[in-house]
Amino acid sequence: MQSPRNISDAAQTPNTGAIGRAIGVFKKSGGILNTKRAVELGVHPRELYALRDAGKLERLERGLYRLANAKPLGNPDLVTVSHKVPKGVVCLISALAFHRLTTQIPHSVYLAIPANDQAPAMQYPPLRIFWYSKPVYESGIEEVTMDSTQVRIYSAEKTLADCFKYRNKLGIDVCTEALNLYRQRGRMKLDQIEQFARVCRVERVMRPYLEAIL
């Protein structure tokens, strides 16, 4: 006969079927889930902890897990941030790097969030937060798939306008380099750049730089 303690321990331990279902949920979700979403999909917290303790899950950040045997993430920082900050939009230097419009190497994830929102608390990766007004925040968002995760990021044209808006923080050389790299691609979407320049209220600032590359 089991002792009361053993009975209690058994009740707390997920069975093999529950563990298998939890792993299946992770696989269907691209191998990565935060705790809240996992619970919504039917994974009990004790199953998460059992999988973590067994080495089946690895913790990317507080409350964010992925299957340990999944292939390495190609963009771990952006994927982690996208799961932890759903409202965040990758912007400025990080967006330039994604669009290959800079030689800068971002040491933080540059992230735009709505004005008046509270800054997210994350241990890793480091964030550099920018609070955007509603029109600026909502304009030019694209969704790209990275490691089975939808990542929100500003388009190349919107990012150019954003960089000129924040030229005093980034440096005008970053802006002009990005514009020159963009021109080298050909097929410039000047109408979109001008549209976003108006939204960001930098139309007059950008005009001489645009005229110089035409």
C-alpha positions as a printed NumPy array, in Angstrom:
array([[  0.   ,   0.   ,   0.   ],
       [  1.322,   3.436,  -0.99 ],
       [  2.014,   5.946,   1.74 ],
       [ -0.013,   9.204,   1.633],
       [  3.123,  11.021,   0.47 ],
       [  3.677,   8.595,  -2.41 ],
       [  0.041,   8.878,  -3.444],
       [  0.377,  12.666,  -3.445],
       [  3.592,  12.516,  -5.514],
       [  1.956,  10.215,  -8.048],
       [ -0.988,  12.558,  -8.394],
       [  1.377,  15.428,  -9.131],
       [  3.384,  13.552, -11.759],
       [  2.065,  13.812, -15.357],
       [  1.484,  10.449, -17.014],
       [  3.174,   9.42 , -20.242],
       [  0.091,  10.201, -22.303],
       [ -0.132,  13.759, -20.961],
       [  3.556,  14.319, -21.65 ],
       [  3.165,  13.016, -25.202],
       [  0.194,  15.303, -25.829],
       [  2.156,  18.275, -24.481],
       [  5.044,  17.54 , -26.83 ],
       [  2.537,  17.258, -29.698],
       [  1.131,  20.697, -28.839],
       [  4.614,  22.191, -29.008],
       [  5.332,  20.503, -32.347],
       [  2.113,  21.858, -33.863],
       [  3.076,  25.335, -32.663],
       [  6.48 ,  25.315, -34.325],
       [  8.303,  24.011, -31.265],
       [  8.033,  27.163, -29.153],
       [  5.337,  28.471, -26.791],
       [  4.991,  30.799, -23.858],
       [  3.379,  29.476, -20.696],
       [  0.107,  31.331, -21.18 ],
       [ -0.408,  30.034, -24.713],
       [  0.627,  26.5  , -23.763],
       [ -1.98 ,  26.435, -20.985],
       [ -4.612,  27.784, -23.394],
       [ -3.809,  24.851, -25.684],
       [ -4.319,  22.335, -22.884],
       [ -0.821,  21.883, -21.474],
       [ -0.856,  21.875, -17.663],
       [  1.941,  23.843, -15.96 ],
       [  3.156,  20.676, -14.202],
       [  3.639,  19.091, -17.638],
       [  5.757,  22.056, -18.688],
       [  7.918,  21.724, -15.606],
       [  8.203,  17.954, -16.03 ],
       [  9.339,  18.388, -19.637],
       [ 11.784,  21.101, -18.611],
       [ 13.217,  19.007, -15.774],
       [ 13.547,  16.016, -18.121],
       [ 15.482,  18.097, -20.635],
       [ 12.712,  17.887, -23.24 ],
       [ 12.136,  21.654, -23.148],
       [ 14.649,  24.468, -22.922],
       [ 13.834,  27.865, -21.501],
       [ 14.522,  30.754, -23.856],
       [ 13.341,  33.418, -21.424],
       [ 11.149,  33.547, -18.364],
       [  7.872,  31.854, -19.309],
       [  9.03 ,  30.92 , -22.825],
       [  9.969,  27.374, -23.816],
       [ 10.923,  25.434, -26.934],
       [ 11.52 ,  21.786, -27.723],
       [ 15.116,  20.925, -26.918],
       [ 15.501,  18.69 , -29.977],
       [ 14.212,  21.313, -32.421],
       [ 16.661,  22.65 , -34.975],
       [ 18.616,  25.738, -33.867],
       [ 16.805,  29.047, -34.229],
       [ 18.011,  31.224, -37.076],
       [ 16.855,  34.433, -35.382],
       [ 16.63 ,  33.622, -31.659],
       [ 16.533,  37.229, -30.43 ],
       [ 13.705,  38.36 , -32.713],
       [ 11.734,  35.158, -32.156],
       [ 12.045,  35.452, -28.378],
       [ 10.986,  39.098, -28.389],
       [  8.011,  38.373, -30.667],
       [  6.688,  35.794, -28.222],
       [  7.297,  37.92 , -25.15 ],
       [  6.137,  41.294, -26.53 ],
       [  3.215,  40.622, -28.932],
       [  2.588,  44.35 , -29.489],
       [  6.218,  45.047, -30.279],
       [  7.373,  45.838, -33.811],
       [ 11.024,  45.436, -34.797],
       [ 12.261,  48.872, -35.848],
       [ 15.21 ,  51.138, -36.644],
       [ 18.664,  49.459, -36.513],
       [ 17.211,  45.964, -36.037],
       [ 14.852,  46.486, -38.977],
       [ 17.673,  47.933, -41.086],
       [ 19.771,  44.858, -40.329],
       [ 16.907,  42.56 , -41.345],
       [ 16.433,  44.461, -44.631],
       [ 20.224,  44.564, -45.17 ],
       [ 20.277,  48.333, -45.197],
       [ 23.072,  48.888, -42.703],
       [ 26.574,  47.791, -41.806],
       [ 25.711,  48.368, -38.141],
       [ 25.439,  45.312, -35.888],
       [ 22.594,  45.817, -33.394],
       [ 23.604,  44.777, -29.877],
       [ 20.012,  45.177, -28.677],
       [ 16.663,  44.499, -30.293],
       [ 15.228,  47.858, -31.336],
       [ 11.522,  47.608, -30.645],
       [  8.606,  49.992, -31.166],
       [  5.622,  49.823, -28.838],
       [  2.52 ,  52.04 , -28.623],
       [  2.863,  55.328, -26.792],
       [  1.97 ,  55.072, -23.095],
       [  2.476,  51.28 , -23.018],
       [  4.647,  49.991, -20.207],
       [  8.162,  48.936, -21.14 ],
       [  8.427,  45.13 , -21.226],
       [ 10.622,  43.444, -18.638],
       [ 12.95 ,  40.869, -20.185],
       [ 16.176,  39.306, -18.996],
       [ 17.348,  38.486, -22.51 ],
       [ 17.796,  39.658, -25.2  ],
       [ 18.479,  43.298, -24.302],
       [ 15.882,  45.7  , -25.675],
       [ 15.996,  49.3  , -26.797],
       [ 12.435,  50.564, -26.611],
       [ 10.903,  53.388, -28.657],
       [  7.416,  54.662, -27.931],
       [  5.6  ,  55.457, -31.19 ],
       [  2.471,  57.562, -31.548],
       [ -0.52 ,  55.684, -32.971],
       [ -0.163,  56.771, -36.644],
       [  3.585,  56.107, -36.655],
       [  3.237,  52.818, -34.786],
       [  0.497,  51.404, -37.032],
       [  2.051,  52.344, -40.391],
       [  4.178,  50.007, -42.468],
       [  4.025,  46.851, -40.35 ],
       [  4.908,  43.623, -42.129],
       [  4.7  ,  40.095, -40.747],
       [  7.514,  37.742, -41.661],
       [  7.937,  34.12 , -40.649],
       [ 11.108,  33.316, -38.721],
       [ 11.579,  29.874, -37.225],
       [  7.832,  29.168, -37.516],
       [  7.086,  32.404, -35.656],
       [  5.297,  35.469, -37.02 ],
       [  7.553,  38.452, -36.389],
       [  6.201,  41.99 , -36.797],
       [  8.703,  44.313, -38.434],
       [  8.514,  47.606, -40.29 ],
       [  8.945,  47.574, -44.052],
       [ 12.165,  48.88 , -45.556],
       [ 10.455,  52.096, -46.705],
       [  8.864,  52.757, -43.301],
       [ 12.162,  52.034, -41.568],
       [ 13.935,  54.663, -43.685],
       [ 11.413,  57.277, -42.576],
       [ 11.668,  56.133, -38.943],
       [ 15.449,  56.459, -39.028],
       [ 15.238,  60.059, -40.216],
       [ 12.682,  60.722, -37.478],
       [ 15.17 ,  59.443, -34.902],
       [ 18.262,  60.781, -36.708],
       [ 19.452,  62.623, -33.601],
       [ 19.616,  59.346, -31.681],
       [ 20.925,  57.141, -34.491],
       [ 23.159,  59.583, -36.345],
       [ 22.504,  61.011, -39.797],
       [ 25.259,  58.789, -41.236],
       [ 23.132,  55.719, -40.423],
       [ 20.219,  57.281, -42.311],
       [ 22.211,  58.202, -45.399],
       [ 23.949,  54.835, -45.531],
       [ 20.577,  53.076, -45.389],
       [ 19.192,  55.29 , -48.144],
       [ 22.192,  54.632, -50.378],
       [ 22.007,  50.877, -49.828],
       [ 18.302,  51.019, -50.613],
       [ 18.977,  52.905, -53.861],
       [ 21.524,  50.282, -54.931],
       [ 18.778,  47.682, -55.007],
       [ 16.947,  49.471, -57.812],
       [ 13.155,  49.503, -57.998],
       [ 12.862,  52.23 , -55.394],
       [  9.362,  52.746, -54.001],
       [  9.579,  56.503, -53.676],
       [  5.831,  56.9  , -53.278],
       [  5.897,  54.7  , -50.18 ],
       [  8.928,  56.446, -48.728],
       [  7.219,  59.816, -49.19 ],
       [  4.008,  58.462, -47.667],
       [  5.799,  57.253, -44.537],
       [  7.868,  60.44 , -44.391],
       [  4.595,  62.367, -44.112],
       [  3.352,  60.05 , -41.371],
       [  6.618,  60.532, -39.472],
       [  6.639,  64.271, -40.21 ],
       [ 10.086,  64.193, -41.785],
       [  9.069,  64.905, -45.374],
       [ 11.043,  68.161, -45.532],
       [ 14.041,  66.603, -43.82 ],
       [ 14.177,  63.666, -46.223],
       [ 13.465,  65.572, -49.45 ],
       [ 17.028,  66.837, -50.159],
       [ 18.465,  63.382, -49.421],
       [ 15.971,  61.716, -51.754],
       [ 16.649,  64.264, -54.486],
       [ 20.378,  63.634, -54.129],
       [ 20.057,  59.915, -54.922],
       [ 17.662,  60.227, -57.877]])
